Amino acid sequence: MSRGWVRVLLVAAAVLALDQLTKAIVRSSMTLGESRRVIGGLLDISYVHNKGVAFGALAGGGAIVAALTGVALGAIVVYFVMRSRTAYLWLPVGMLLGGALGNLLDRARDGAVTDFIDPVWWPAFNVADACIVLGVLGLLWVIEGSTARR
């Protein structure tokens, strides 16, 4: 196994572990629907379930969501296989895989994703969601950087 794959798997495992740990803490210490103010007027911790994808879209479409996620993960893995020597590509790929797996695990276990980070100006999300967003941005950064060097 190449060093790139080892790094991808380590990042994915770290993201998955942190995501599942934080969700377990919320599930064990709060009731569904409960909200606690953390940073006055800016951030709440709110235990909610999201049965859809981003902002609740495709709610109730479990098979569709799983299929789309599988296709996206497959495309990312293929891209990594083809470009595994690209500097730092392992980091966003690991973040994307770990985040997607964290949310898929929630769907398989609970039928919904546990969200809890709740800024007052934005819908609630979780560690996996944050890593997915950062992973996409990182992937674009790495791709643009490698294209600019050519």
ROLUM-225128 format. One record per atom (N, C-alpha, C): x, y, z; chain. Coordinates in steps of 0.2 Angstrom, whole numbers, m for minus. Layout:
N
<zanu east="X" north="Y" up="Z" chain="A"/>
...
! end
This chain:
150
<zanu east="4" north="m6" up="0" chain="A"/>
<zanu east="0" north="0" up="0" chain="A"/>
<zanu east="4" north="6" up="0" chain="A"/>
<zanu east="3" north="11" up="m4" chain="A"/>
<zanu east="7" north="17" up="m5" chain="A"/>
<zanu east="6" north="22" up="1" chain="A"/>
<zanu east="11" north="26" up="2" chain="A"/>
<zanu east="10" north="31" up="8" chain="A"/>
<zanu east="4" north="35" up="7" chain="A"/>
<zanu east="2" north="37" up="1" chain="A"/>
<zanu east="m4" north="41" up="0" chain="A"/>
<zanu east="m10" north="38" up="2" chain="A"/>
<zanu east="m11" north="31" up="1" chain="A"/>
<zanu east="m17" north="27" up="3" chain="A"/>
<zanu east="m17" north="27" up="11" chain="A"/>
<zanu east="m11" north="26" up="14" chain="A"/>
<zanu east="m10" north="26" up="21" chain="A"/>
<zanu east="m13" north="32" up="24" chain="A"/>
<zanu east="m10" north="38" up="21" chain="A"/>
<zanu east="m13" north="44" up="24" chain="A"/>
<zanu east="m20" north="45" up="23" chain="A"/>
<zanu east="m23" north="43" up="17" chain="A"/>
<zanu east="m30" north="44" up="16" chain="A"/>
<zanu east="m34" north="40" up="21" chain="A"/>
<zanu east="m32" north="34" up="23" chain="A"/>
<zanu east="m35" north="30" up="27" chain="A"/>
<zanu east="m35" north="33" up="35" chain="A"/>
<zanu east="m29" north="35" up="36" chain="A"/>
<zanu east="m28" north="38" up="43" chain="A"/>
<zanu east="m32" north="45" up="44" chain="A"/>
<zanu east="m32" north="49" up="39" chain="A"/>
<zanu east="m37" north="55" up="39" chain="A"/>
<zanu east="m44" north="53" up="40" chain="A"/>
<zanu east="m46" north="48" up="35" chain="A"/>
<zanu east="m53" north="46" up="35" chain="A"/>
<zanu east="m55" north="43" up="42" chain="A"/>
<zanu east="m50" north="39" up="45" chain="A"/>
<zanu east="m52" north="36" up="51" chain="A"/>
<zanu east="m52" north="41" up="57" chain="A"/>
<zanu east="m48" north="46" up="57" chain="A"/>
<zanu east="m48" north="51" up="62" chain="A"/>
<zanu east="m55" north="55" up="61" chain="A"/>
<zanu east="m57" north="57" up="55" chain="A"/>
<zanu east="m63" north="61" up="54" chain="A"/>
<zanu east="m69" north="57" up="56" chain="A"/>
<zanu east="m69" north="50" up="54" chain="A"/>
<zanu east="m74" north="46" up="56" chain="A"/>
<zanu east="m75" north="45" up="64" chain="A"/>
<zanu east="m69" north="44" up="67" chain="A"/>
<zanu east="m69" north="44" up="75" chain="A"/>
<zanu east="m71" north="50" up="78" chain="A"/>
<zanu east="m69" north="56" up="76" chain="A"/>
<zanu east="m71" north="62" up="79" chain="A"/>
<zanu east="m78" north="64" up="78" chain="A"/>
<zanu east="m81" north="62" up="72" chain="A"/>
<zanu east="m88" north="63" up="70" chain="A"/>
<zanu east="m92" north="59" up="75" chain="A"/>
<zanu east="m91" north="52" up="75" chain="A"/>
<zanu east="m95" north="48" up="79" chain="A"/>
<zanu east="m94" north="49" up="86" chain="A"/>
<zanu east="m89" north="51" up="89" chain="A"/>
<zanu east="m88" north="53" up="96" chain="A"/>
<zanu east="m92" north="59" up="98" chain="A"/>
<zanu east="m92" north="64" up="94" chain="A"/>
<zanu east="m95" north="70" up="95" chain="A"/>
<zanu east="m103" north="69" up="95" chain="A"/>
<zanu east="m105" north="65" up="90" chain="A"/>
<zanu east="m112" north="63" up="89" chain="A"/>
<zanu east="m115" north="59" up="95" chain="A"/>
<zanu east="m110" north="54" up="97" chain="A"/>
<zanu east="m112" north="50" up="103" chain="A"/>
<zanu east="m113" north="54" up="109" chain="A"/>
<zanu east="m109" north="59" up="110" chain="A"/>
<zanu east="m109" north="64" up="116" chain="A"/>
<zanu east="m116" north="67" up="116" chain="A"/>
<zanu east="m117" north="70" up="110" chain="A"/>
<zanu east="m124" north="74" up="110" chain="A"/>
<zanu east="m130" north="69" up="111" chain="A"/>
<zanu east="m130" north="63" up="108" chain="A"/>
<zanu east="m135" north="59" up="109" chain="A"/>
<zanu east="m136" north="56" up="116" chain="A"/>
<zanu east="m130" north="56" up="119" chain="A"/>
<zanu east="m131" north="53" up="126" chain="A"/>
<zanu east="m132" north="59" up="131" chain="A"/>
<zanu east="m131" north="65" up="130" chain="A"/>
<zanu east="m132" north="70" up="135" chain="A"/>
<zanu east="m138" north="75" up="133" chain="A"/>
<zanu east="m141" north="74" up="128" chain="A"/>
<zanu east="m147" north="78" up="126" chain="A"/>
<zanu east="m153" north="74" up="123" chain="A"/>
<zanu east="m158" north="77" up="123" chain="A"/>
<zanu east="m164" north="74" up="120" chain="A"/>
<zanu east="m165" north="77" up="113" chain="A"/>
<zanu east="m168" north="73" up="109" chain="A"/>
<zanu east="m169" north="75" up="102" chain="A"/>
<zanu east="m173" north="82" up="102" chain="A"/>
<zanu east="m171" north="87" up="99" chain="A"/>
<zanu east="m175" north="93" up="99" chain="A"/>
<zanu east="m172" north="98" up="104" chain="A"/>
<zanu east="m168" north="96" up="109" chain="A"/>
<zanu east="m165" north="100" up="114" chain="A"/>
<zanu east="m160" north="105" up="111" chain="A"/>
<zanu east="m159" north="111" up="113" chain="A"/>
<zanu east="m155" north="116" up="111" chain="A"/>
<zanu east="m151" north="119" up="117" chain="A"/>
<zanu east="m145" north="120" up="117" chain="A"/>
<zanu east="m141" north="124" up="122" chain="A"/>
<zanu east="m137" north="129" up="119" chain="A"/>
<zanu east="m138" north="135" up="122" chain="A"/>
<zanu east="m134" north="141" up="120" chain="A"/>
<zanu east="m126" north="140" up="122" chain="A"/>
<zanu east="m122" north="141" up="117" chain="A"/>
<zanu east="m115" north="140" up="119" chain="A"/>
<zanu east="m111" north="147" up="119" chain="A"/>
<zanu east="m112" north="150" up="113" chain="A"/>
<zanu east="m109" north="157" up="113" chain="A"/>
<zanu east="m115" north="161" up="112" chain="A"/>
<zanu east="m116" north="165" up="117" chain="A"/>
<zanu east="m122" north="170" up="117" chain="A"/>
<zanu east="m124" north="173" up="110" chain="A"/>
<zanu east="m129" north="171" up="107" chain="A"/>
<zanu east="m132" north="174" up="101" chain="A"/>
<zanu east="m129" north="172" up="95" chain="A"/>
<zanu east="m123" north="168" up="95" chain="A"/>
<zanu east="m120" north="166" up="89" chain="A"/>
<zanu east="m120" north="158" up="88" chain="A"/>
<zanu east="m120" north="154" up="93" chain="A"/>
<zanu east="m119" north="147" up="92" chain="A"/>
<zanu east="m123" north="143" up="97" chain="A"/>
<zanu east="m127" north="138" up="95" chain="A"/>
<zanu east="m131" north="134" up="99" chain="A"/>
<zanu east="m128" north="127" up="98" chain="A"/>
<zanu east="m129" north="122" up="103" chain="A"/>
<zanu east="m128" north="115" up="102" chain="A"/>
<zanu east="m136" north="113" up="102" chain="A"/>
<zanu east="m138" north="110" up="96" chain="A"/>
<zanu east="m145" north="108" up="95" chain="A"/>
<zanu east="m145" north="101" up="92" chain="A"/>
<zanu east="m148" north="96" up="96" chain="A"/>
<zanu east="m148" north="89" up="94" chain="A"/>
<zanu east="m154" north="89" up="89" chain="A"/>
<zanu east="m153" north="88" up="83" chain="A"/>
<zanu east="m158" north="87" up="78" chain="A"/>
<zanu east="m156" north="81" up="73" chain="A"/>
<zanu east="m161" north="79" up="70" chain="A"/>
<zanu east="m160" north="73" up="65" chain="A"/>
<zanu east="m161" north="76" up="58" chain="A"/>
<zanu east="m157" north="75" up="53" chain="A"/>
<zanu east="m158" north="77" up="46" chain="A"/>
<zanu east="m159" north="70" up="42" chain="A"/>
<zanu east="m165" north="70" up="39" chain="A"/>
<zanu east="m166" north="64" up="35" chain="A"/>
<zanu east="m164" north="65" up="28" chain="A"/>
<zanu east="m162" north="71" up="26" chain="A"/>
<zanu east="m160" north="72" up="19" chain="A"/>
<zanu east="m153" north="73" up="19" chain="A"/>
<zanu east="m151" north="77" up="14" chain="A"/>
<zanu east="m144" north="79" up="13" chain="A"/>
<zanu east="m143" north="86" up="15" chain="A"/>
<zanu east="m139" north="90" up="11" chain="A"/>
<zanu east="m138" north="97" up="13" chain="A"/>
<zanu east="m145" north="101" up="14" chain="A"/>
<zanu east="m146" north="104" up="19" chain="A"/>
<zanu east="m152" north="108" up="21" chain="A"/>
<zanu east="m158" north="104" up="21" chain="A"/>
<zanu east="m158" north="97" up="22" chain="A"/>
<zanu east="m164" north="93" up="22" chain="A"/>
<zanu east="m166" north="91" up="15" chain="A"/>
<zanu east="m163" north="93" up="10" chain="A"/>
<zanu east="m165" north="91" up="3" chain="A"/>
<zanu east="m165" north="83" up="2" chain="A"/>
<zanu east="m169" north="80" up="m2" chain="A"/>
<zanu east="m170" north="73" up="m3" chain="A"/>
<zanu east="m172" north="69" up="3" chain="A"/>
<zanu east="m175" north="73" up="8" chain="A"/>
<zanu east="m177" north="69" up="14" chain="A"/>
<zanu east="m182" north="63" up="12" chain="A"/>
<zanu east="m181" north="58" up="15" chain="A"/>
<zanu east="m185" north="52" up="14" chain="A"/>
<zanu east="m182" north="48" up="8" chain="A"/>
<zanu east="m177" north="50" up="5" chain="A"/>
<zanu east="m174" north="47" up="m1" chain="A"/>
<zanu east="m168" north="43" up="1" chain="A"/>
<zanu east="m169" north="38" up="6" chain="A"/>
<zanu east="m163" north="35" up="8" chain="A"/>
<zanu east="m159" north="31" up="3" chain="A"/>
<zanu east="m162" north="27" up="m2" chain="A"/>
<zanu east="m159" north="23" up="m7" chain="A"/>
<zanu east="m155" north="28" up="m12" chain="A"/>
<zanu east="m159" north="34" up="m13" chain="A"/>
<zanu east="m156" north="39" up="m18" chain="A"/>
<zanu east="m150" north="42" up="m15" chain="A"/>
<zanu east="m150" north="44" up="m9" chain="A"/>
<zanu east="m145" north="47" up="m5" chain="A"/>
<zanu east="m139" north="42" up="m5" chain="A"/>
<zanu east="m140" north="36" up="m3" chain="A"/>
<zanu east="m135" north="31" up="m3" chain="A"/>
<zanu east="m131" north="30" up="m9" chain="A"/>
<zanu east="m136" north="29" up="m15" chain="A"/>
<zanu east="m133" north="28" up="m21" chain="A"/>
<zanu east="m129" north="34" up="m24" chain="A"/>
<zanu east="m131" north="40" up="m23" chain="A"/>
<zanu east="m127" north="46" up="m25" chain="A"/>
<zanu east="m121" north="47" up="m21" chain="A"/>
<zanu east="m121" north="45" up="m14" chain="A"/>
<zanu east="m115" north="45" up="m10" chain="A"/>
<zanu east="m110" north="40" up="m13" chain="A"/>
<zanu east="m113" north="34" up="m14" chain="A"/>
<zanu east="m108" north="29" up="m17" chain="A"/>
<zanu east="m105" north="31" up="m23" chain="A"/>
<zanu east="m109" north="34" up="m28" chain="A"/>
<zanu east="m106" north="36" up="m34" chain="A"/>
<zanu east="m101" north="41" up="m33" chain="A"/>
<zanu east="m102" north="46" up="m29" chain="A"/>
<zanu east="m97" north="52" up="m27" chain="A"/>
<zanu east="m91" north="49" up="m24" chain="A"/>
<zanu east="m92" north="44" up="m19" chain="A"/>
<zanu east="m86" north="42" up="m16" chain="A"/>
<zanu east="m82" north="37" up="m21" chain="A"/>
<zanu east="m85" north="34" up="m25" chain="A"/>
<zanu east="m82" north="30" up="m31" chain="A"/>
<zanu east="m78" north="34" up="m35" chain="A"/>
<zanu east="m81" north="40" up="m37" chain="A"/>
<zanu east="m77" north="45" up="m42" chain="A"/>
<zanu east="m71" north="48" up="m38" chain="A"/>
<zanu east="m72" north="49" up="m32" chain="A"/>
<zanu east="m66" north="52" up="m28" chain="A"/>
<zanu east="m60" north="47" up="m28" chain="A"/>
<zanu east="m62" north="41" up="m26" chain="A"/>
<zanu east="m57" north="35" up="m26" chain="A"/>
<zanu east="m54" north="34" up="m32" chain="A"/>
<zanu east="m57" north="34" up="m38" chain="A"/>
<zanu east="m54" north="33" up="m45" chain="A"/>
<zanu east="m50" north="39" up="m46" chain="A"/>
<zanu east="m52" north="45" up="m44" chain="A"/>
<zanu east="m48" north="51" up="m45" chain="A"/>
<zanu east="m41" north="51" up="m42" chain="A"/>
<zanu east="m42" north="48" up="m35" chain="A"/>
<zanu east="m36" north="48" up="m31" chain="A"/>
<zanu east="m31" north="42" up="m34" chain="A"/>
<zanu east="m34" north="37" up="m36" chain="A"/>
<zanu east="m30" north="31" up="m39" chain="A"/>
<zanu east="m26" north="34" up="m45" chain="A"/>
<zanu east="m29" north="38" up="m49" chain="A"/>
<zanu east="m26" north="41" up="m55" chain="A"/>
<zanu east="m21" north="46" up="m54" chain="A"/>
<zanu east="m22" north="50" up="m48" chain="A"/>
<zanu east="m17" north="55" up="m47" chain="A"/>
<zanu east="m14" north="55" up="m40" chain="A"/>
<zanu east="m13" north="49" up="m37" chain="A"/>
<zanu east="m11" north="48" up="m30" chain="A"/>
<zanu east="m4" north="51" up="m29" chain="A"/>
<zanu east="0" north="53" up="m34" chain="A"/>
<zanu east="6" north="56" up="m32" chain="A"/>
<zanu east="5" north="64" up="m32" chain="A"/>
<zanu east="m1" north="67" up="m33" chain="A"/>
<zanu east="m2" north="74" up="m32" chain="A"/>
<zanu east="m1" north="76" up="m25" chain="A"/>
<zanu east="3" north="81" up="m24" chain="A"/>
<zanu east="5" north="83" up="m17" chain="A"/>
<zanu east="m1" north="85" up="m13" chain="A"/>
<zanu east="m2" north="82" up="m8" chain="A"/>
<zanu east="m7" north="84" up="m3" chain="A"/>
<zanu east="m14" north="82" up="m5" chain="A"/>
<zanu east="m15" north="78" up="m10" chain="A"/>
<zanu east="m22" north="76" up="m12" chain="A"/>
<zanu east="m25" north="71" up="m7" chain="A"/>
<zanu east="m20" north="67" up="m4" chain="A"/>
<zanu east="m23" north="63" up="2" chain="A"/>
<zanu east="m27" north="66" up="7" chain="A"/>
<zanu east="m25" north="72" up="9" chain="A"/>
<zanu east="m29" north="76" up="14" chain="A"/>
<zanu east="m36" north="77" up="12" chain="A"/>
<zanu east="m38" north="81" up="7" chain="A"/>
<zanu east="m45" north="81" up="6" chain="A"/>
<zanu east="m49" north="75" up="4" chain="A"/>
<zanu east="m45" north="70" up="1" chain="A"/>
<zanu east="m49" north="64" up="m1" chain="A"/>
<zanu east="m50" north="60" up="6" chain="A"/>
<zanu east="m46" north="60" up="11" chain="A"/>
<zanu east="m47" north="57" up="17" chain="A"/>
<zanu east="m53" north="61" up="21" chain="A"/>
<zanu east="m53" north="67" up="20" chain="A"/>
<zanu east="m58" north="71" up="24" chain="A"/>
<zanu east="m65" north="69" up="21" chain="A"/>
<zanu east="m65" north="69" up="14" chain="A"/>
<zanu east="m71" north="67" up="11" chain="A"/>
<zanu east="m74" north="60" up="12" chain="A"/>
<zanu east="m69" north="56" up="12" chain="A"/>
<zanu east="m71" north="49" up="14" chain="A"/>
<zanu east="m74" north="48" up="21" chain="A"/>
<zanu east="m70" north="51" up="26" chain="A"/>
<zanu east="m72" north="50" up="33" chain="A"/>
<zanu east="m78" north="54" up="34" chain="A"/>
<zanu east="m79" north="60" up="31" chain="A"/>
<zanu east="m86" north="63" up="32" chain="A"/>
<zanu east="m92" north="59" up="29" chain="A"/>
<zanu east="m91" north="57" up="23" chain="A"/>
<zanu east="m96" north="53" up="20" chain="A"/>
<zanu east="m98" north="47" up="24" chain="A"/>
<zanu east="m93" north="43" up="26" chain="A"/>
<zanu east="m94" north="37" up="30" chain="A"/>
<zanu east="m97" north="39" up="36" chain="A"/>
<zanu east="m95" north="44" up="40" chain="A"/>
<zanu east="m98" north="46" up="46" chain="A"/>
<zanu east="m106" north="47" up="45" chain="A"/>
<zanu east="m108" north="51" up="40" chain="A"/>
<zanu east="m115" north="52" up="39" chain="A"/>
<zanu east="m119" north="46" up="37" chain="A"/>
<zanu east="m115" north="42" up="32" chain="A"/>
<zanu east="m118" north="35" up="30" chain="A"/>
<zanu east="m120" north="31" up="36" chain="A"/>
<zanu east="m115" north="30" up="41" chain="A"/>
<zanu east="m116" north="26" up="47" chain="A"/>
<zanu east="m122" north="28" up="51" chain="A"/>
<zanu east="m123" north="35" up="51" chain="A"/>
<zanu east="m129" north="38" up="55" chain="A"/>
<zanu east="m135" north="35" up="51" chain="A"/>
<zanu east="m135" north="36" up="45" chain="A"/>
<zanu east="m141" north="34" up="41" chain="A"/>
<zanu east="m143" north="27" up="42" chain="A"/>
<zanu east="m137" north="22" up="42" chain="A"/>
<zanu east="m138" north="15" up="42" chain="A"/>
<zanu east="m141" north="13" up="50" chain="A"/>
<zanu east="m138" north="17" up="55" chain="A"/>
<zanu east="m140" north="15" up="61" chain="A"/>
<zanu east="m146" north="19" up="64" chain="A"/>
<zanu east="m148" north="25" up="62" chain="A"/>
<zanu east="m153" north="29" up="64" chain="A"/>
<zanu east="m158" north="31" up="59" chain="A"/>
<zanu east="m157" north="30" up="53" chain="A"/>
<zanu east="m161" north="32" up="48" chain="A"/>
<zanu east="m161" north="40" up="46" chain="A"/>
<zanu east="m156" north="43" up="50" chain="A"/>
<zanu east="m156" north="50" up="49" chain="A"/>
<zanu east="m149" north="52" up="52" chain="A"/>
<zanu east="m146" north="58" up="50" chain="A"/>
<zanu east="m140" north="60" up="52" chain="A"/>
<zanu east="m141" north="65" up="58" chain="A"/>
<zanu east="m136" north="64" up="63" chain="A"/>
<zanu east="m137" north="68" up="69" chain="A"/>
<zanu east="m133" north="74" up="67" chain="A"/>
<zanu east="m136" north="80" up="68" chain="A"/>
<zanu east="m133" north="87" up="67" chain="A"/>
<zanu east="m134" north="90" up="74" chain="A"/>
<zanu east="m129" north="94" up="76" chain="A"/>
<zanu east="m129" north="98" up="82" chain="A"/>
<zanu east="m125" north="104" up="82" chain="A"/>
<zanu east="m121" north="106" up="78" chain="A"/>
<zanu east="m117" north="112" up="78" chain="A"/>
<zanu east="m122" north="117" up="74" chain="A"/>
<zanu east="m125" north="122" up="78" chain="A"/>
<zanu east="m130" north="126" up="76" chain="A"/>
<zanu east="m129" north="134" up="76" chain="A"/>
<zanu east="m126" north="136" up="71" chain="A"/>
<zanu east="m125" north="144" up="71" chain="A"/>
<zanu east="m132" north="147" up="70" chain="A"/>
<zanu east="m133" north="152" up="73" chain="A"/>
<zanu east="m140" north="155" up="72" chain="A"/>
<zanu east="m141" north="157" up="65" chain="A"/>
<zanu east="m137" north="158" up="61" chain="A"/>
<zanu east="m138" north="161" up="54" chain="A"/>
<zanu east="m137" north="155" up="49" chain="A"/>
<zanu east="m137" north="149" up="51" chain="A"/>
<zanu east="m135" north="143" up="47" chain="A"/>
<zanu east="m139" north="137" up="49" chain="A"/>
<zanu east="m141" north="133" up="45" chain="A"/>
<zanu east="m144" north="126" up="48" chain="A"/>
<zanu east="m139" north="122" up="51" chain="A"/>
<zanu east="m141" north="118" up="56" chain="A"/>
<zanu east="m137" north="114" up="60" chain="A"/>
<zanu east="m133" north="109" up="56" chain="A"/>
<zanu east="m127" north="107" up="58" chain="A"/>
<zanu east="m123" north="103" up="54" chain="A"/>
<zanu east="m118" north="99" up="59" chain="A"/>
<zanu east="m114" north="95" up="57" chain="A"/>
<zanu east="m110" north="91" up="61" chain="A"/>
<zanu east="m102" north="91" up="59" chain="A"/>
<zanu east="m98" north="87" up="62" chain="A"/>
<zanu east="m91" north="87" up="61" chain="A"/>
<zanu east="m90" north="84" up="54" chain="A"/>
<zanu east="m94" north="78" up="52" chain="A"/>
<zanu east="m93" north="75" up="45" chain="A"/>
<zanu east="m95" north="80" up="40" chain="A"/>
<zanu east="m100" north="84" up="41" chain="A"/>
<zanu east="m102" north="89" up="36" chain="A"/>
<zanu east="m97" north="95" up="35" chain="A"/>
<zanu east="m94" north="97" up="41" chain="A"/>
<zanu east="m88" north="102" up="40" chain="A"/>
<zanu east="m82" north="99" up="37" chain="A"/>
<zanu east="m81" north="93" up="38" chain="A"/>
<zanu east="m75" north="89" up="34" chain="A"/>
<zanu east="m77" north="88" up="27" chain="A"/>
<zanu east="m83" north="87" up="25" chain="A"/>
<zanu east="m85" north="86" up="18" chain="A"/>
<zanu east="m84" north="93" up="15" chain="A"/>
<zanu east="m86" north="98" up="18" chain="A"/>
<zanu east="m85" north="105" up="15" chain="A"/>
<zanu east="m78" north="107" up="14" chain="A"/>
<zanu east="m74" north="106" up="19" chain="A"/>
<zanu east="m67" north="108" up="19" chain="A"/>
<zanu east="m63" north="103" up="14" chain="A"/>
<zanu east="m66" north="97" up="14" chain="A"/>
<zanu east="m63" north="92" up="9" chain="A"/>
<zanu east="m64" north="94" up="2" chain="A"/>
<zanu east="m70" north="96" up="0" chain="A"/>
<zanu east="m71" north="99" up="m7" chain="A"/>
<zanu east="m67" north="105" up="m8" chain="A"/>
<zanu east="m67" north="110" up="m4" chain="A"/>
<zanu east="m63" north="116" up="m5" chain="A"/>
<zanu east="m55" north="114" up="m5" chain="A"/>
<zanu east="m53" north="109" up="m1" chain="A"/>
<zanu east="m46" north="107" up="m2" chain="A"/>
<zanu east="m45" north="103" up="m8" chain="A"/>
<zanu east="m49" north="99" up="m10" chain="A"/>
<zanu east="m49" north="96" up="m17" chain="A"/>
<zanu east="m48" north="101" up="m23" chain="A"/>
<zanu east="m52" north="106" up="m22" chain="A"/>
<zanu east="m52" north="111" up="m28" chain="A"/>
<zanu east="m45" north="115" up="m27" chain="A"/>
<zanu east="m43" north="116" up="m21" chain="A"/>
<zanu east="m36" north="120" up="m20" chain="A"/>
<zanu east="m31" north="116" up="m23" chain="A"/>
<zanu east="m31" north="109" up="m21" chain="A"/>
<zanu east="m25" north="105" up="m24" chain="A"/>
<zanu east="m26" north="104" up="m31" chain="A"/>
<zanu east="m32" north="103" up="m34" chain="A"/>
<zanu east="m32" north="102" up="m41" chain="A"/>
<zanu east="m30" north="109" up="m45" chain="A"/>
<zanu east="m32" north="114" up="m43" chain="A"/>
<zanu east="m30" north="121" up="m46" chain="A"/>
<zanu east="m23" north="122" up="m45" chain="A"/>
<zanu east="m20" north="120" up="m39" chain="A"/>
<zanu east="m13" north="121" up="m38" chain="A"/>
<zanu east="m9" north="117" up="m43" chain="A"/>
<zanu east="m11" north="110" up="m44" chain="A"/>
<zanu east="m7" north="106" up="m48" chain="A"/>
<zanu east="m8" north="108" up="m55" chain="A"/>
<zanu east="m14" north="111" up="m57" chain="A"/>
<zanu east="m15" north="113" up="m64" chain="A"/>
<zanu east="m11" north="119" up="m65" chain="A"/>
<zanu east="m10" north="124" up="m61" chain="A"/>
<zanu east="m6" north="130" up="m61" chain="A"/>
<zanu east="1" north="129" up="m62" chain="A"/>
<zanu east="3" north="123" up="m59" chain="A"/>
<zanu east="11" north="121" up="m60" chain="A"/>
<zanu east="12" north="118" up="m66" chain="A"/>
<zanu east="7" north="116" up="m70" chain="A"/>
<zanu east="9" north="113" up="m77" chain="A"/>
<zanu east="11" north="118" up="m82" chain="A"/>
! end
